[in-house]
Amino acid sequence: MRKLLLLLLALVAAGLAHLAQRSVDERRQRADVDTALLYLPSPSSFQLATLGFHEPVADLLWVRAVLTFGERHGRDPDPAWGEWLAGMLEAIAALDPTWRTPYQYGGTMLRSMDAIDASDRIFELGMASFPDDAFFPFAVGMNHYLHRNDPQAAAEWITIAAAKPGAPQWYKVAAAGLLARQDMIPVAIRFLEEQREATSDPAILQMIDGRLQRLHHDRWVQALEAAREQYRQRFGVDIAQPADLEELGHPLPPDPMGGRWVLAADGVVRSNIREAEEAESARKTERSLLMRR
């Protein structure tokens, strides 16, 4: 009996040791990955270290950047890896400044992570290498419009883009619309749809689709608010729920975000999914402010 008990204890101890070792290995692996992301030589260091093999090394760095983006996008809120990605893209630009892809898609990846300053830097490097390319100043302009809520700066950049040789005609329409403070959601949708057609990378496509989903939602919010005004004029009262708008003779459109339309706490008709996201964002902001006190 004693031998059996000792054997059982030994088996339990071995099992616990195995689990502990696995836990340590997982932590060590995560630490190694995080340490690797925090360390990034300067672009000039890469140029010296590659001994003239600039383009092949740039290719390898780009592959690593894209793979890391795919692994971490939407899963890692730490802004540190965004700076790592920006540094990697700057190194690629230093090694192969005439390679357009990292500027276009790199800036787009950073935008999807809300690393807007870093996104601007990469697009501006693209402008330096491709001064006649209208995409890069337009992309910086859209960063100002979509993420900084600065239509004046957006209009200035998009006007620069519209003046480039071969710029799409609708760039001029976009610049005029911004200067006139018109609704720019259709322009933003068209810009992202063109980006979508130009890429096959799953992570970038997911980012673009998410942004398009939000823009289509916001466009319907505007349309529903206009319908709501018609409802008030016809019936003399405001709606009690979004379904009341169907009394105007048209069914409610499907929610682009896949949820249902609700009358939100601030009195706006929006998707219940978008409402939950905004509520969560408000809670995070409140917690952040409380922690600073």
N, C-alpha and C positions, 0 to 999 in steps of 0.2 A: 504493500500500500504506500509506504514511504517513497519507494522508488518511482511508483506511478505519479505520486504528487510532485516529486522533483522534476519528472519528465514534463508534466503539464506546465509547471512553473517555467521551465526552460523554453518550452514552445511559446508561452505567452510573452516572455521576455524577448525572444527572437522576433516575434510578430511586432511588438512595440518598437523594437530597435529598427526594424525594417520601415515601419511607418514614419518614425522620426527621421530616418535617413532620407526618405522620399520627400518629406516636408522641407528638410534642409536643402536638398538638391533643387527643389522648385524655387525656394527663396534665392538660392545662389544663382540659378539661371536668370530669374527676374532681375536680380541685382546686376548681373553681367550685361544683360540687355540694356538696362537703364544707364549703366556706366558707359557702354558703347555709344549710346545716343548723346550722352553729355559731352563726350570727347569728339572734337572735330577740328582738325588742323585748318589753318587759314588757307584761302585760295592760293596765295603765293607759295605756301609750303607745299601744296599739291603740285604746283608747277615745277618746283625744284625736285620733288621726290619722284616724279614720273619719268625723269631722264629723257624727255622728248617724246614719250609715248602718250601724248596728251589725249588724243581722240579715243584710243581703246580704254584708257582709264576713265574718261568721261562717260563712256558707254556703261562701264561697270558701276560707276557711282549712280547713274540714272536708274539702272535696274534695281539697285539697292534702295534708292529713294522711293521708287514706285511700289516695291514690295512692302517696305515699311509703312508707307501710306495706306496700302490696302489692309495691312494687319491692324493698324491702330486707328484708322478713321472711324469715328463714331464710338470708339471703345475707350479711348484714353483722353480724359479731359485736361491732363497736365499740359500747360502751354509750353513747357520746356522742349518737348519733342517737335513742336512747330518751329522753334528757333533752330533746332538741329536740321530740320528739313530745309529751312531757308538757307542755312549755311552750306548745306550740301549742294543746293541749286546754284548758289553763288560760286562754289568751287567748280561745278560743271561749266558754268559760264566762263570762268577764267581759263579753263582748259580748252574749251571748244566754243569760242564766242559766236561762231557763225552757225551754230546748231539751233534752229528755231524752236524745236519741240519743247525743251525744258523751260524756256521762257513762257510759252503759251500755257502748257499744261501744269507746269510748276506753280505759276501764279494763280491758276485756277484751283489747284489743290490747296494752296495756302488760304485762298478766299473761303473755301468750304470749311476750313478749320477756324474761321473768324480771326485768322492772323492777317488782318487787312494791311497793316503797315508793311509786313514782310511781303505780302502779295504785291503791293505797290512797288517795292524795291525790285522784285524780279521783273515785273512788267516794264519798269524804267530801264533796267539792264537790256531788255529786249528792244526798247526804243533806241538805245545807244548803238546796238549792233545792227538794227534794221530801221534806220531813220525814216524810210519811206513807207513802212508798214503801218497801215491805219489801225490794225487790231489793238496794238499796245496802248496808245493813248485813249482809245475808246474803252478798253478794259479798265484803265485807271479811273476814267470818268464814271463807269458803272459801279466801281467800288465806292466812289463818293456818293453816288445816288442810292445804291441798294443798302449800303452798310453804314454810311456816315450821315445820311439824311442831309446832304449838302448839295442841293441842286445847282447853286451858283458855281461851285468848283467843278461839278460834273459837267455843266454846260461849257465851261472853259476847255476842259480836256476833250470833250466830244467835238467841239468846234475845231480844235487842232486836228483831230482824227479825220473829220470831214474834209479838211483841206489837203489831205495826203493824196498823191496820185493814185488813181484806181480805187479810191474809197467808195464803198457802196453808197448809192444815192440816199438810202434811208438814213444814213448817218446825219446828213444835213437836216432831214426832217426831225430827227431826234434832238439835234442841237437847237433847232428853232422851237421845238416843243418845250424843252427845258427852260430856254430863255423866256418863253411866254408863260412859264409855270403851269403847263398843261399836264394832264395825267400821263405818266410815263410807263405805266405798267405794260401796255402793249409793246413798247420798245424793248423793255427788259425781257419780256417773253420771247420776242423775236431774236434778241441777242443770244439768249441761252439755248434756244432751239437750234441756231446755227452752230453753237459750240457742240451741241449734242450730236449733230450730224457729222461733225469732224472728228469724233473720237469713238473708240471701241473699248476703252478701258473701263471695266466694270465699276471700279470705285468712283471714277470721275462721273460716269453715267448716273450712278446712284445719287451723287451730290447734286448734279444738274437736275435730275428728276425731282428731288426733294424741294429744290428752290422753285422749279416750275409749278409744282403742286401748290406751294404757298402763294405764288403770284396769281395763279388761276383762282385760288380761294379769295384773295384780296379783290380781284376783279369782280367776282360774284357778290362780295360784300357791298361793293359800291352799287352794283345793279339792284340788289335787294333794298338798299337804303333809298334809292330812287323810287322803287316800287312802294316802299313804305310811305313815302311822301304822297304818292298818288292815293294810297289807302286812306290817309288822314283827310285828304281833300274830299274824297268821295263819301266817307262814312262819318267824318267829324270826330273820330276817336283814333287813338293809336292802337296798334296790334297788341294782343295779349300773348301771342305765340307766333312763331314764323309761319305755321300752317294757315294763319288768317290771311296771308297774302294771296293764297290760292283763290280767294273770293274775287280777285281782280280778273280771273279767267285763265290764269296760267299755272301749271303745276310748279312746285319748287324744283330748282335744278338739283341734280345729285351733288352731294358735298365732295369737292375734289380731294379732300383729305380722307375720305372713306368713312366719315362719321355721319352725324346728323346736324341740322341747323338748330341752334338754340338762341333764345334771347338772353344775352350774357348779362352779367352783373352791372356792367357799365352802360347797358341799354343798347348795345350794338348786336345785330344779328350776325353770328359767326358759327363756325364749326365747333361742336363740343370738344373735338380733339385739339383744335387751336386754343380754345378757351382753357383747357387743362394745361397746355404747354405754357400759356401766359401766366396762369396762376402759379405754376411751379417756378417759373422764372422770377416772379414777384417774391415768392417765398425765399428763394436763394439770395436775391438782392437784399431782402430784409435781414436774413441771417448774416450776410457779409457786413452790413452796416452795424449790426449789433456787436459783431466780433471786433470791429475797429474801435469801439468805445472803451 
